[in-house]
Amino acid sequence: MAIRLIGRLLRPVRAGIGRTAWFDPAVQHAPETLTVGSAAFADGGDIPRLHAGTGVGDNVSPPLHWSGVPVEAVELVLIIEDPDAPLRRPVVHGVFAGIDPRVAGVQEGALGSNGGETSSSIRVGTGSFGRRGYAGPRPVPGHGPHRYVFQLVALDQPSGLTDGATWPTVLAAVTGHVIARGRLTGRYERP
């Protein structure tokens, strides 16, 4: 009950969409030619509980598919952020590098959770609060709906990122090499 009240009091406090990787100078000038989608939810739609974070849902990463990857792309990088967190900057729910640009997506559960198994040679970064792998939606109860932005970028050279890379490290590695970008936004709310 008290946490829900705190959530309601914090409703106006949001990190802001403008603080996501999408609007960072490393990414924002790339053409929006990638189309990102999911069989689990539509763009702007509600993320199913299966994909919500531990203690709220099953913390299974959603299936993702994409198209429009330029032929000259050599690597894809995925960053998942919550810009509605009541913090100074968005909460990073996942950082994934080394994604083969010849694949058209990832299956449900392929991004691991809390450092779990990921598919193929994807390198798993470290998100907010030291979490590795996919960390599903788990907003503060009563805070209202949160957006979860799945941002995919195509690079013209390998990023050189290794397991454990953080959001700032990823942005530094992709600066000057993003040749295309796309995003998918889902919503999740705890009552």
RODO-2510 file (C-alpha; in nm, 4 decimals, decimal comma):
residues 191
     n   res          X          Y          Z
     1     m     0,0000     0,0000     0,0000
     2     a     0,2765     0,2489     0,0927
     3     i     0,4764     0,1715    -0,2229
     4     r     0,1656     0,2316    -0,4341
     5     l     0,1150     0,5685    -0,2659
     6     i     0,4789     0,6594    -0,3331
     7     g     0,4287     0,5550    -0,6959
     8     r     0,1269     0,7842    -0,7273
     9     l     0,3152     1,0746    -0,5719
    10     l     0,6030     1,0213    -0,8163
    11     r     0,3794     1,0050    -1,1278
    12     p     0,4948     1,3419    -1,2632
    13     v     0,8623     1,2435    -1,2228
    14     r     0,9950     1,0806    -1,5417
    15     a     1,3448     1,0490    -1,6892
    16     g     1,2112     1,1468    -2,0305
    17     i     1,2171     0,9985    -2,3806
    18     g     1,4759     1,2592    -2,4831
    19     r     1,7323     1,0890    -2,2608
    20     t     1,7138     0,7526    -2,4374
    21     a     1,9823     0,6274    -2,6765
    22     w     1,7456     0,7180    -2,9620
    23     f     1,8090     1,0880    -2,9012
    24     d     2,1792     1,0605    -2,8172
    25     p     2,4088     1,2276    -3,0744
    26     a     2,5660     0,8847    -3,1401
    27     v     2,2339     0,7594    -3,2780
    28     q     1,9886     1,0409    -3,3517
    29     h     2,1137     1,1425    -3,6960
    30     a     2,0993     0,7937    -3,8499
    31     p     1,8132     0,7299    -4,0911
    32     e     1,5089     0,5518    -3,9455
    33     t     1,5058     0,2727    -4,2033
    34     l     1,4850    -0,0300    -3,9736
    35     t     1,1398    -0,1652    -3,8970
    36     v     1,1243    -0,3414    -3,5600
    37     g     0,8257    -0,5467    -3,4434
    38     s     0,7141    -0,8293    -3,2174
    39     a     0,4570    -1,1054    -3,2387
    40     a     0,3939    -1,0467    -2,8650
    41     f     0,2749    -0,6835    -2,8844
    42     a     0,2118    -0,4073    -3,1372
    43     d     0,4070    -0,0831    -3,1440
    44     g     0,2563     0,1288    -2,8660
    45     g     0,0670    -0,1739    -2,7322
    46     d     0,0746    -0,3494    -2,3975
    47     i     0,3579    -0,5906    -2,3214
    48     p     0,2180    -0,9239    -2,1970
    49     r     0,2854    -1,0276    -1,8371
    50     l     0,4997    -1,3167    -1,9629
    51     h     0,7588    -1,0568    -2,0648
    52     a     0,7341    -0,8488    -1,7440
    53     g     1,0208    -0,8570    -1,4953
    54     t     1,0871    -1,1021    -1,2166
    55     g     0,8287    -1,0806    -0,9390
    56     v     0,5751    -0,9254    -1,1768
    57     g     0,5881    -1,1642    -1,4712
    58     d     0,8044    -1,4467    -1,6047
    59     n     1,0872    -1,2227    -1,7334
    60     v     1,0986    -1,3941    -2,0734
    61     s     1,2336    -1,1712    -2,3505
    62     p     0,9772    -1,1125    -2,6255
    63     p     1,0269    -1,2341    -2,9804
    64     l     1,1541    -0,9545    -3,2036
    65     h     1,1746    -0,9250    -3,5798
    66     w     1,3178    -0,6552    -3,8024
    67     s     1,3700    -0,5593    -4,1625
    68     g     1,5371    -0,2859    -4,3636
    69     v     1,8918    -0,3671    -4,2535
    70     p     2,1348    -0,2069    -4,5013
    71     v     2,3490    -0,4541    -4,6961
    72     e     2,6642    -0,2800    -4,5718
    73     a     2,5716    -0,3400    -4,2047
    74     v     2,8191    -0,5617    -4,0205
    75     e     2,6586    -0,5659    -3,6744
    76     l     2,3331    -0,4823    -3,4973
    77     v     2,3073    -0,3494    -3,1424
    78     l     1,9879    -0,3514    -2,9327
    79     i     1,9259    -0,1260    -2,6331
    80     i     1,6050    -0,1518    -2,4270
    81     e     1,5154     0,1454    -2,2056
    82     d     1,2336     0,2707    -1,9827
    83     p     1,2163     0,6513    -2,0179
    84     d     0,9308     0,6760    -1,7667
    85     a     1,1290     0,5650    -1,4628
    86     p     1,1211     0,8252    -1,1824
    87     l     1,4964     0,8773    -1,2077
    88     r     1,7398     1,1202    -1,3726
    89     r     1,7885     0,8936    -1,6718
    90     p     1,6012     0,6016    -1,8256
    91     v     1,6423     0,2554    -1,6790
    92     v     1,8349     0,0278    -1,9165
    93     h     1,6541    -0,3084    -1,9400
    94     g     1,8967    -0,4708    -2,1798
    95     v     2,2067    -0,4127    -2,3920
    96     f     2,2913    -0,6609    -2,6679
    97     a     2,5740    -0,6324    -2,9216
    98     g     2,7229    -0,8544    -3,1889
    99     i     2,3845    -0,9348    -3,3436
   100     d     2,4317    -1,0757    -3,6944
   101     p     2,2772    -0,8338    -3,9462
   102     r     2,1787    -1,1281    -4,1695
   103     v     1,9274    -1,2592    -3,9163
   104     a     1,5779    -1,1118    -3,9193
   105     g     1,5091    -1,1296    -3,5461
   106     v     1,5330    -1,3240    -3,2225
   107     q     1,2979    -1,5832    -3,0786
   108     e     1,1096    -1,5522    -2,7516
   109     g     1,3509    -1,6017    -2,4609
   110     a     1,6589    -1,5647    -2,6853
   111     l     1,7926    -1,2628    -2,4963
   112     g     1,8260    -1,4472    -2,1681
   113     s     1,7281    -1,2995    -1,8358
   114     n     1,9450    -1,1880    -1,5492
   115     g     2,2598    -1,3164    -1,7169
   116     g     2,0963    -1,6323    -1,8502
   117     e     2,1566    -1,7951    -2,1875
   118     t     2,1342    -1,5879    -2,5025
   119     s     2,1120    -1,7101    -2,8568
   120     s     2,4140    -1,7560    -3,0838
   121     s     2,7011    -1,5124    -3,0486
   122     i     2,5090    -1,2193    -2,9023
   123     r     2,7175    -1,0337    -2,6461
   124     v     2,5194    -0,9415    -2,3363
   125     g     2,5784    -0,6032    -2,1787
   126     t     2,5047    -0,4757    -1,8308
   127     g     2,1911    -0,2696    -1,7798
   128     s     2,0816    -0,0557    -1,4886
   129     f     2,1373    -0,1857    -1,1360
   130     g     2,4047    -0,4262    -1,2645
   131     r     2,1538    -0,6555    -1,4367
   132     r     2,2760    -0,8676    -1,7281
   133     g     2,0518    -1,0015    -1,9991
   134     y     1,6909    -0,9113    -2,0503
   135     a     1,5211    -0,7463    -1,7513
   136     g     1,1507    -0,7129    -1,8242
   137     p     0,9151    -0,4326    -1,7230
   138     r     0,8735    -0,3861    -1,3510
   139     p     0,7649    -0,0264    -1,2907
   140     v     0,6826     0,1136    -0,9494
   141     p     0,3230     0,0179    -0,8559
   142     g     0,0869     0,3129    -0,8970
   143     h     0,3342     0,5146    -1,1082
   144     g     0,1220     0,4803    -1,4216
   145     p     0,2078     0,3344    -1,7610
   146     h     0,5718     0,3049    -1,8598
   147     r     0,7104     0,2831    -2,2124
   148     y     0,9774     0,0263    -2,2978
   149     v     1,1726     0,1283    -2,6065
   150     f     1,3495    -0,1469    -2,8027
   151     q     1,6085     0,0495    -3,0062
   152     l     1,7970    -0,1319    -3,2806
   153     v     2,0931     0,0215    -3,4625
   154     a     2,2931    -0,1061    -3,7606
   155     l     2,6686    -0,0422    -3,7675
   156     d     2,9103    -0,0135    -4,0586
   157     q     3,1929    -0,1763    -3,8604
   158     p     3,2185    -0,4154    -3,5641
   159     s     3,1540    -0,2456    -3,2310
   160     g     3,4266    -0,4349    -3,0461
   161     l     3,1893    -0,4587    -2,7486
   162     t     3,2270    -0,7516    -2,5125
   163     d     2,9996    -0,9123    -2,2558
   164     g     2,9286    -0,6724    -1,9713
   165     a     2,9345    -0,3534    -2,1830
   166     t     2,7349    -0,0699    -2,0274
   167     w     2,5113     0,1932    -2,1875
   168     p     2,7860     0,4619    -2,1974
   169     t     3,0377     0,2120    -2,3383
   170     v     2,7921     0,1092    -2,6087
   171     l     2,7230     0,4683    -2,7109
   172     a     3,0945     0,5429    -2,7289
   173     a     3,1527     0,2321    -2,9441
   174     v     2,8756     0,3113    -3,1942
   175     t     2,9502     0,6838    -3,2342
   176     g     3,0156     0,7619    -3,5987
   177     h     2,9162     0,4136    -3,7152
   178     v     2,5344     0,4001    -3,6957
   179     i     2,3999     0,3718    -4,0509
   180     a     2,0366     0,2872    -3,9712
   181     r     1,8050     0,2721    -3,6740
   182     g     1,4582     0,1561    -3,5770
   183     r     1,2538     0,1130    -3,2643
   184     l     0,9557    -0,0627    -3,1125
   185     t     0,7774     0,0725    -2,8063
   186     g     0,5677    -0,1359    -2,5688
   187     r     0,3788    -0,0307    -2,2566
   188     y     0,3443    -0,1866    -1,9160
   189     e     0,1673    -0,0665    -1,6025
   190     r     0,1392    -0,2028    -1,2517
   191     p    -0,1816    -0,1031    -1,0722
***
